[in-house]
């Protein structure tokens, strides 16, 4: 079997071993197995990407077995379990196995004391399996398998500490909300198959070009339904509500699944199916607007959060908004580039936050942190690097990718000036909430973390664990800083898109666009420096979080949860509750009741009393005689 | 001869089990286990090594006169459709015996006799090609099934058994009328009564009459399937039946309804059913959504699974009435997949019941802590129920919906909402049982229970990843449509 075909099997084997032997494995053994499997995957990915660069066709495929065939009157479409590696999926496997490996190493240290350690690592490995299948699938059904698989793993890992009711509910919410998107995607597949009789991605893209014109109704609906799937998985409007709650999972999970890989699956899907989207320019505009609205909404919501992980969750949502915006604007390469750099710096931010949370005995409330810069200098430095990239200050990886996106918005036929302003406003919001986060956690006076020193001592004994925690962080920091220098050549994938884009002229753009884009984050920082003065100064003992109506509204993610609660969840539960006894059954059982009624009436008449019988006979005779007489 | 031997074997081993239990306690279950395993092996081998290699067309195995005056024959025939369903039946028979192992302590001999007799009846239903004989088997499987519920069931067993009996009886009465009418029509057309399936296929029945006849059959099978609005016997019967009874009901008995729809309604009255298809498809979609919705509302583990069965059978009916090959294949795979997954969930309910003596979800929670293996299997089976790709149910649902989409696009969009509904009840089922604060400490699965769960899960995974094992046999029949 080829290297490509084996790629998902290393973590799969590791998953099977860990899940079968579970608690019998020691920490050393369990972490060696799971990290070893990831190492194999990451190593093979590196070799594969190298091979891909050297190959003529820019393409490597692996056929495992034929899954099933769909026979129609026109012929039969065979759906294979087969992998397809091109420049786009190469970026994805690099992120999934590379960042995945680093997060696995971190997780091995982070979760060391958990009694279900091997189960945790098993789920993480299973997630990698599903994610690799998702990005490597050569057809949409196999992609859907990976798609559902990552959803299931996300569910399992959010609810990993399943004895807490809140975690259980968060896991359920994540699964069901994304499932709504998945259903939209499934309907999209049905329509696609009906229309083109193909589900293999290459064939679909070819057939789409041949059989549809730009603006075709089928292309419109299919693109729209696929977009529905993408917004579910990538936590965009209107299905974004699950992501903040998903932070209930252990922090490495948030880094791996809910920042670096799974939530970007929607972006990958749209980029993968870009040929269809190019034929539906309206849907591309919708994508851009959804992305823009989500990035603004999430930016505003991030400003009001108390929980460090929830700030990062909203930040993730907002950065994926940028990616969606890029895709909608036709800036395909820029969107994928931002996907990659975001994976680096957001994983770094989450993992560093995890270290901070661990050091503070699972304290996640920003208002109970403060002054950590002096106590955790290494973590603080790493966090600064992460924020530096997030805010997209010049030189960082985030700078390159975000500027690439913003540069293409103004003249894009499917985006335009309005969206450019949204993106700039989003950049401003990003820098403001990043500063707020940094000031609250790392500057100012220490609030309620007296245990820190003592805990640090405890850490010293366990220096190997400390090294394991720091090593991935430092590597991620390097990637975040210099990841922008990786040149992604996706022209082989997006060739048709580039052809259409060549017609666009950039001549009418005003000259100040780039300057504004670069300066905006600094404006945000300067603004925050003064506006959040109290957060960064030592003088304030106890910072009160704002409890005003607007702040609460923003903290709740702009009321979407409540809206859905009233519009969808309550009615569903209410109808279920009312009809628990099954109204149809009740109606049918009326016939039983009716039969029983007559049974009782008639058996009451058979009472064995002679006088009663005689009386009834008498009445009957008189009655009959009366009828005859009349 | 093969099928006759199979039925006689089942009945005789049932009788033997009944007899030996009187001599020595706990011997009946061994007799039942050995005989069901032996018969499954016998059947599989005899199909593989039979002189005839291809069963893509209905192959008559036995045809002798039974009641000469009415030209009623004892005629048995099989094709791949019946072979696939027979294998499912015989496999689940073993599962039924295994789940009853410790559960049934009273009148165990008579219990195993009833179990095996019901299975013998089901085997007959899948093979009979004389409609009178079919009706005979249809009733034969009903009686022992009712006895299983009425004698070894839970607290409201009498009520559930009577409800089950009356629903099925009333509906099969309509079928009987339709059977006799068709035979009489044959008499008018050809000059001789006939109940033989192949004779009926040759009949050219006027559309209006065919519609009435088709409807008679349809009602009987829709009740058995079951479809909304005639589904309500199922939750009661499932909930009150002993574990093996539920496994048998969900795993096999419902499939006789689907089998009847395909074999008799569609094939005997193609035009009439084509005309009727929109109504049936609407009923199917209503079943999918209503079943999923009702499943979510339940607080009884078995009742929840029972309503989910209604939802899944809706996919089958939608697929069957879509009249295309993909949907047809989807229906077959769904039958097998649901047979395995619902059997698995009911077995699981039995395993939990044997530990905490309750089916109420409010009494459950946090079992994952003390019984992680059981939890893992439960998750996998719940995953099968909500159509997780990689398991057989996904293939079935996907094929059904892809196929049905070309016939009823709007309805399929509604049916797809069933995917959300199934995720909701699947999650509720798994999470309220195994997650949350631990309410009780359970002993994890015993070896016997691991064998049951693992074999079911293995089959679900195999058919999910290599569905061609089933699909290659449901190929040709589809072309006929």
Contacts between the chains, C-beta under 8 A, distances in Angstrom:
chain1	res1	chain2	res2	distance
A	19	B	376	7.0
A	22	B	372	6.9
A	65	B	466	7.4
A	66	B	468	7.1
A	67	B	465	7.5
A	67	B	466	7.9
A	67	B	467	7.2
A	67	B	468	7.9
A	68	B	395	6.7
A	68	B	399	7.9
A	68	B	467	4.9
A	68	B	468	6.0
A	68	B	471	5.8
A	69	B	468	8.0
A	69	B	471	7.6
A	70	B	326	5.4
A	70	B	399	7.6
A	70	B	402	6.4
A	71	B	325	5.1
A	71	B	326	6.4
A	71	B	475	7.7
A	71	B	478	7.6
A	72	B	324	7.7
A	72	B	325	7.8
A	72	B	326	7.0
A	72	B	406	7.9
A	81	B	465	7.6
A	119	B	372	7.6
A	141	B	389	7.7
A	141	B	398	7.1
A	144	B	389	5.9
A	145	B	389	3.7
A	145	B	390	5.8
A	145	B	394	7.9
A	148	B	388	5.9
A	148	B	389	5.0
A	149	B	388	7.9
A	149	B	389	7.2
A	149	B	390	7.1
A	152	B	383	6.7
A	152	B	388	6.5
A	155	B	427	7.8
A	156	B	379	7.9
A	159	B	431	7.5
A	159	B	435	6.1
A	162	B	366	7.5
A	162	B	368	6.1
A	162	B	431	7.9
A	162	B	434	7.5
A	162	B	435	3.9
A	162	B	436	6.9
A	163	B	366	6.0
A	163	B	369	7.1
A	163	B	435	7.5
A	163	B	436	6.6
A	163	B	437	5.4
A	163	B	438	6.8
A	165	B	436	5.9
A	165	B	437	7.3
A	168	B	431	5.4
A	168	B	435	4.7
A	168	B	436	5.5
A	171	B	431	7.5
A	171	B	435	8.0
A	172	B	427	4.9
A	172	B	428	7.8
A	172	B	431	6.0
A	175	B	423	6.3
A	175	B	427	5.9
A	176	B	420	7.0
A	176	B	423	5.6
A	176	B	424	5.8
A	176	B	427	6.6
A	179	B	419	6.9
A	179	B	420	5.5
A	179	B	423	4.3
A	180	B	420	5.7
A	182	B	419	7.2
A	183	B	416	5.2
A	183	B	417	6.7
A	183	B	419	4.8
A	183	B	420	5.4
A	186	B	398	7.9
A	186	B	401	7.4
A	186	B	416	5.8
A	186	B	419	6.5
A	187	B	412	7.6
A	187	B	413	5.7
A	187	B	416	5.1
A	189	B	402	7.6
A	190	B	401	5.9
A	190	B	402	5.5
A	190	B	405	4.1
A	190	B	409	7.9
A	190	B	412	6.3
A	190	B	416	7.6
A	191	B	405	7.2
A	191	B	409	7.7
A	193	B	402	5.6
A	193	B	405	7.5
A	194	B	405	5.4
A	194	B	406	5.4
A	194	B	409	7.4
A	572	B	296	7.8
A	575	B	293	7.2
A	576	B	293	6.3
A	576	B	294	7.7
A	576	B	296	5.3
A	576	B	297	3.7
A	577	B	297	6.6
A	579	B	293	7.6
A	579	B	294	7.1
A	579	B	297	6.5
A	580	B	297	4.6
A	580	B	298	7.3
A	582	B	232	6.0
A	582	B	235	7.3
A	582	B	294	6.0
A	584	B	228	6.5
A	584	B	229	4.8
A	584	B	231	7.4
A	584	B	232	6.0
A	584	B	290	8.0
A	585	B	232	3.5
A	585	B	235	7.7
A	587	B	229	8.0
A	588	B	229	7.5
A	588	B	230	7.7
A	588	B	232	5.5
A	589	B	232	7.6
